[in-house]
């Protein structure tokens, strides 16, 4: 039995609806529980409600959670243009503690090529309705090429 979640139907680009459907079949996403707010035209936004199991020893959002949100926002923004993508590399700058009711990630495509897309993202902690910037990231996203039918 394969653990691969097919994304073949997303070759023309991720949308808010089909991305949420894909995440419902992805084990790590089931743990993180991101809410896809928007995924279109080189932009993506996701929200993650803060929970104790997402924190580190000081009670802040764990850096790995913030990194995942930043990476996801970049990849999903790229996927909205290119379909199936994976992250090749990302750089994360943590700017402050992730403390609040939820974390918000917003990703933007900077430049889109045939095989590589460069994106950037920002992650905010929302406290009392106000956004506080906690991280910025840049990412190199690889477009996945699927073989055409009948080729090996």
Backbone bond lengths (Angstrom), bond angles and torsions (degrees), N, CA, C in turn:
res aa  C-N    CA-C-N  psi(-1)  N-CA   C-N-CA  omega(-1)  CA-C   N-CA-C  phi
1 X - - - 1.448 - - 1.525 109.31 -
2 X 1.309 116.29 131.24 1.452 122.15 -178.48 1.527 110.96 -85.21
3 X 1.322 115.98 142.97 1.457 120.93 175.28 1.522 111.81 -95.46
4 X 1.328 117.71 4.35 1.453 122.40 -177.30 1.523 109.66 -76.96
5 X 1.317 116.12 131.21 1.458 122.17 174.61 1.514 106.86 -94.71
6 X 1.316 117.58 117.23 1.458 121.37 -176.84 1.515 111.42 -65.14
7 X 1.330 115.57 134.17 1.453 120.94 174.83 1.518 110.25 -120.26
8 X 1.318 117.13 15.63 1.463 120.89 -176.27 1.519 112.66 -55.80
9 X 1.324 118.03 -35.89 1.453 119.95 -178.32 1.529 112.51 -72.79
10 X 1.335 118.62 -5.49 1.455 121.90 -178.91 1.530 112.77 -100.65
11 X 1.325 117.26 13.00 1.459 120.57 -176.47 1.527 113.12 -58.89
12 X 1.329 117.95 -28.80 1.459 120.40 -179.19 1.528 112.20 -87.25
13 X 1.300 117.11 0.76 1.454 120.57 176.97 1.510 112.63 126.67
14 X 1.334 114.13 139.26 1.455 119.96 174.66 1.526 109.25 -70.74
15 X 1.305 115.88 146.22 1.456 121.82 172.48 1.520 107.40 -125.19
16 X 1.299 116.42 168.95 1.459 120.30 178.66 1.528 110.62 -55.24
17 X 1.332 116.47 -44.66 1.459 121.11 -176.37 1.525 112.54 -70.19
18 X 1.352 117.68 -50.06 1.463 117.18 -175.78 1.523 112.08 -72.71
19 X 1.327 117.99 -24.80 1.464 120.26 175.64 1.529 110.34 -69.18
20 X 1.321 117.68 -43.15 1.466 119.48 178.82 1.531 110.10 -62.30
21 X 1.349 117.11 -37.37 1.471 120.93 177.54 1.532 110.53 -65.16
22 X 1.327 117.60 -41.79 1.464 121.74 178.48 1.528 110.34 -62.88
23 X 1.320 116.81 -43.56 1.465 120.61 -178.44 1.521 112.10 -63.93
24 X 1.315 116.91 -30.90 1.461 119.59 179.54 1.526 112.03 -65.59
25 X 1.345 117.06 -15.99 1.468 122.10 179.71 1.532 112.32 -105.80
26 X 1.325 117.28 4.27 1.457 122.21 -175.14 1.525 109.49 -105.96
27 X 1.342 118.42 117.17 1.475 120.56 -174.35 1.530 115.14 -55.41
28 X 1.331 118.74 -44.90 1.461 118.57 -178.08 1.520 110.76 -67.02
29 X 1.330 117.03 -38.58 1.461 120.32 177.58 1.531 110.53 -63.41
30 X 1.325 116.60 -34.47 1.472 119.99 177.61 1.527 110.06 -62.35
31 X 1.327 117.13 -34.01 1.462 121.15 177.00 1.532 110.83 -73.07
32 X 1.340 117.19 -48.04 1.464 121.72 -175.91 1.529 111.75 -71.06
33 X 1.324 116.82 -34.43 1.475 123.65 179.79 1.530 113.37 60.36
34 X 1.337 118.08 52.00 1.467 118.41 177.16 1.526 111.04 -72.98
35 X 1.311 115.35 146.22 1.460 121.31 172.63 1.524 106.66 -104.95
36 X 1.327 117.20 121.27 1.455 121.64 178.51 1.529 107.62 -81.39
37 X 1.310 116.07 115.81 1.462 121.41 179.46 1.515 109.69 -88.01
38 X 1.332 116.29 -43.98 1.459 120.62 -179.13 1.523 109.22 -155.83
39 X 1.318 115.71 142.56 1.463 122.22 175.35 1.525 106.82 -151.50
40 X 1.322 116.02 95.30 1.463 120.30 -178.76 1.524 111.21 -166.72
41 X 1.323 114.65 150.62 1.466 122.27 171.65 1.533 114.64 49.76
42 X 1.333 116.42 42.34 1.462 119.58 176.97 1.518 114.60 79.87
43 X 1.321 117.02 17.36 1.469 121.97 179.11 1.518 109.25 -134.90
44 X 1.329 115.95 143.01 1.467 120.75 174.01 1.519 109.03 -143.45
45 X 1.330 114.23 144.45 1.464 120.64 175.12 1.520 108.76 -136.47
46 X 1.330 115.80 133.31 1.456 121.13 176.77 1.515 109.99 -134.65
47 X 1.321 115.73 151.09 1.457 123.07 177.17 1.523 108.31 -121.77
48 X 1.322 115.87 140.36 1.464 122.27 175.26 1.529 107.42 -129.41
49 X 1.316 115.63 119.35 1.470 120.07 177.23 1.523 108.74 -68.04
50 X 1.336 116.28 135.53 1.466 119.93 178.62 1.523 109.76 -73.73
51 X 1.332 113.78 137.77 1.462 122.44 176.72 1.525 107.58 -139.58
52 X 1.292 116.00 157.64 1.470 121.09 -179.58 1.529 112.19 -56.87
53 X 1.335 117.93 -37.46 1.462 119.66 -177.50 1.536 113.28 -73.95
54 X 1.327 118.24 1.02 1.473 121.92 175.45 1.534 111.50 -105.28
55 X 1.332 116.88 7.47 1.466 119.95 -174.70 1.523 112.47 -104.75
56 X 1.340 113.91 163.99 1.462 121.04 173.14 1.522 108.52 -102.32
57 X 1.319 117.51 -171.56 1.466 121.69 -170.35 1.533 115.23 -65.97
58 X 1.337 118.63 -16.65 1.470 120.76 176.68 1.526 111.55 -93.64
59 X 1.331 117.05 -1.92 1.457 120.40 -179.74 1.518 114.36 90.77
60 X 1.348 117.50 0.87 1.463 121.68 176.74 1.523 108.96 -83.87
61 X 1.324 116.48 161.90 1.467 119.98 171.12 1.528 107.99 -57.73
62 X 1.314 116.85 133.91 1.461 121.44 178.98 1.529 109.18 -62.64
63 X 1.322 116.21 143.01 1.464 121.06 179.31 1.517 113.17 -57.46
64 X 1.332 116.66 -33.10 1.467 119.58 178.60 1.531 111.10 -67.11
65 X 1.321 117.49 -33.53 1.464 121.34 176.88 1.522 109.62 -68.14
66 X 1.332 116.43 -45.68 1.459 120.54 178.00 1.525 110.00 -61.85
67 X 1.347 117.06 -42.37 1.462 120.99 177.63 1.516 112.09 -61.48
68 X 1.321 116.65 -41.07 1.468 120.81 178.86 1.529 110.88 -63.37
69 X 1.323 116.83 -41.59 1.464 120.45 179.19 1.529 110.27 -65.71
70 X 1.330 117.38 -43.49 1.463 121.26 178.61 1.525 110.92 -62.55
71 X 1.326 116.58 -46.34 1.468 122.09 178.71 1.523 110.73 -61.86
72 X 1.324 116.79 -46.19 1.461 120.69 -178.97 1.518 111.20 -61.96
73 X 1.324 117.52 -43.07 1.464 120.39 179.74 1.525 110.55 -60.61
74 X 1.325 117.49 -42.03 1.469 120.97 177.65 1.530 111.25 -64.87
75 X 1.328 116.18 -49.41 1.466 120.52 -176.72 1.520 111.42 -64.74
76 X 1.325 117.11 -40.49 1.464 119.24 -178.86 1.519 111.44 -70.48
77 X 1.339 117.59 -35.53 1.470 120.01 174.75 1.533 109.32 -61.48
78 X 1.344 116.08 -44.83 1.467 120.38 177.91 1.521 110.84 -64.17
79 X 1.323 116.72 -42.65 1.456 121.19 179.84 1.514 113.20 -62.44
80 X 1.332 117.06 -27.97 1.461 119.48 178.80 1.524 111.31 -65.16
81 X 1.331 116.67 -21.82 1.464 121.22 177.80 1.523 112.83 -99.81
82 X 1.349 116.48 -34.89 1.465 120.05 -169.38 1.522 115.05 -113.37
83 X 1.304 118.99 -8.10 1.464 120.06 -176.84 1.511 110.94 85.98
84 X 1.324 116.58 -126.14 1.461 121.90 -174.80 1.527 110.50 -74.15
85 X 1.333 116.28 121.44 1.462 122.55 -177.93 1.530 109.92 -138.67
86 X 1.317 115.81 162.09 1.465 122.95 170.10 1.520 108.14 -138.44
87 X 1.318 115.73 154.20 1.457 120.68 177.84 1.522 109.52 -80.04
88 X 1.341 116.12 128.79 1.464 121.22 175.46 1.530 110.06 -90.44
89 X 1.327 116.64 -36.66 1.469 120.94 179.62 1.522 108.68 -164.31
90 X 1.335 115.08 150.24 1.461 117.96 170.00 1.515 109.50 -147.73
91 X 1.336 114.18 153.45 1.453 122.12 176.76 1.516 107.11 -119.26
92 X 1.323 115.51 128.87 1.452 121.59 -176.69 1.519 109.57 -117.72
93 X 1.315 116.18 133.00 1.462 121.63 174.10 1.521 107.60 -117.11
94 X 1.327 115.68 113.06 1.469 121.50 177.28 1.526 107.99 -84.49
95 X 1.318 116.72 124.18 1.462 121.52 -172.63 1.518 114.06 -108.88
96 X 1.319 117.06 -19.33 1.454 120.75 -178.63 1.514 109.67 -171.50
97 X 1.322 116.48 172.54 1.462 119.99 -176.81 1.532 112.08 -71.72
98 X 1.320 115.61 140.40 1.459 121.89 175.83 1.511 109.38 -85.93
99 X 1.317 116.25 83.92 1.454 121.79 -178.05 1.520 108.27 -122.66
100 X 1.328 116.29 125.90 1.456 119.92 178.14 1.508 111.77 161.44
101 X 1.322 114.81 -168.88 1.457 120.83 -179.21 1.521 112.18 -79.39
102 X 1.341 116.30 -31.41 1.457 120.48 179.67 1.515 110.34 -154.85
103 X 1.331 114.75 163.36 1.462 122.86 173.40 1.517 107.55 -110.68
104 X 1.326 115.62 140.51 1.460 122.34 179.92 1.522 107.72 -122.43
105 X 1.328 115.99 126.98 1.460 121.22 175.73 1.519 109.81 -114.28
106 X 1.326 116.42 134.62 1.466 121.60 176.28 1.525 108.21 -128.37
107 X 1.335 115.21 127.09 1.451 120.65 -179.68 1.512 111.45 -118.51
108 X 1.340 115.33 146.74 1.456 122.62 -176.69 1.522 109.41 -137.11
109 X 1.311 117.14 134.88 1.461 120.32 173.51 1.521 108.22 -75.73
110 X 1.333 115.73 130.20 1.462 122.17 177.40 1.519 109.17 -91.92
111 X 1.339 116.22 -46.72 1.463 121.86 178.48 1.522 108.77 -150.43
112 X 1.323 115.22 136.18 1.459 120.65 -177.26 1.523 110.25 -118.75
113 X 1.344 115.81 123.83 1.457 121.59 175.61 1.518 109.98 -116.64
114 X 1.330 116.54 -175.97 1.464 120.56 -179.12 1.518 112.67 -67.87
115 X 1.330 117.18 -38.06 1.460 120.61 -175.43 1.527 113.93 -118.79
116 X 1.330 117.70 -20.00 1.460 122.46 -177.62 1.528 109.04 -130.54
117 X 1.321 115.14 137.25 1.459 121.75 175.43 1.527 107.27 -126.29
118 X 1.326 116.59 134.69 1.461 121.46 175.33 1.524 107.15 -103.74
119 X 1.335 115.09 131.56 1.462 120.64 -178.85 1.520 109.58 -134.97
120 X 1.309 115.02 163.30 1.468 121.27 175.35 1.520 107.92 -133.61
121 X 1.324 115.95 157.30 1.456 119.22 177.32 1.515 110.75 -147.00
122 X 1.324 113.59 162.72 1.453 122.75 175.01 1.522 107.06 -131.71
123 X 1.324 115.57 143.33 1.457 120.85 176.58 1.527 107.57 -122.34
124 X 1.322 114.75 132.14 1.461 122.25 -178.90 1.526 109.98 -120.26
125 X 1.323 116.24 145.21 1.460 121.71 167.48 1.526 106.13 -98.57
126 X 1.316 116.08 133.19 1.462 120.53 179.72 1.524 108.55 -102.65
127 X 1.346 114.61 118.39 1.461 122.08 178.00 1.519 108.27 -125.19
128 X 1.320 116.17 124.29 1.464 121.84 179.02 1.538 111.24 52.07
129 X 1.327 115.61 39.43 1.461 120.89 176.81 1.516 115.66 80.22
130 X 1.337 118.03 0.31 1.467 121.53 -178.02 1.523 110.00 -111.52
131 X 1.339 116.84 135.13 1.465 121.94 179.21 1.518 110.89 -84.59
132 X 1.347 115.26 135.59 1.462 122.65 176.75 1.530 106.93 -124.19
133 X 1.328 117.62 121.20 1.459 122.00 -179.01 1.524 110.05 -65.93
134 X 1.344 116.77 124.40 1.460 120.21 179.82 1.525 113.02 -116.58
135 X 1.350 117.72 -17.40 1.468 118.97 -179.80 1.527 110.71 -162.41
136 X 1.322 114.48 151.86 1.468 122.19 169.70 1.526 107.43 -129.84
137 X 1.313 115.86 151.69 1.468 120.43 -178.94 1.518 110.10 -146.78
138 X 1.323 114.68 155.15 1.467 121.94 167.29 1.525 106.18 -125.46
139 X 1.324 115.30 148.32 1.461 118.95 -176.91 1.517 111.05 -141.68
140 X 1.323 114.05 147.33 1.458 122.64 170.08 1.515 105.95 -104.86
141 X 1.311 115.79 121.05 1.462 122.35 -174.92 1.524 108.62 -113.55
142 X 1.328 116.76 130.72 1.471 122.43 178.66 1.521 109.80 -96.90
143 X 1.326 114.80 133.55 1.461 120.94 175.47 1.525 107.70 -82.43
144 X 1.318 117.04 130.34 1.463 122.42 179.40 1.520 108.90 -85.85
145 X 1.315 115.47 127.38 1.472 120.67 176.93 1.518 108.57 -100.53
146 X 1.291 116.10 123.64 1.468 122.08 176.62 1.522 108.01 -95.70
147 X 1.351 118.13 140.93 1.450 119.23 176.28 1.507 110.97 -64.31
148 X 1.332 116.01 146.36 1.457 120.90 175.44 1.512 109.39 -68.16
149 X 1.327 116.84 157.29 1.468 121.25 178.30 1.521 109.35 -58.13
150 X 1.326 116.32 135.20 1.463 120.93 178.13 1.516 115.38 87.84
151 X 1.364 117.57 -2.31 1.469 119.71 177.67 1.505 109.23 -109.98
152 X 1.318 115.03 157.36 1.470 119.84 178.65 1.496 109.83 -116.83
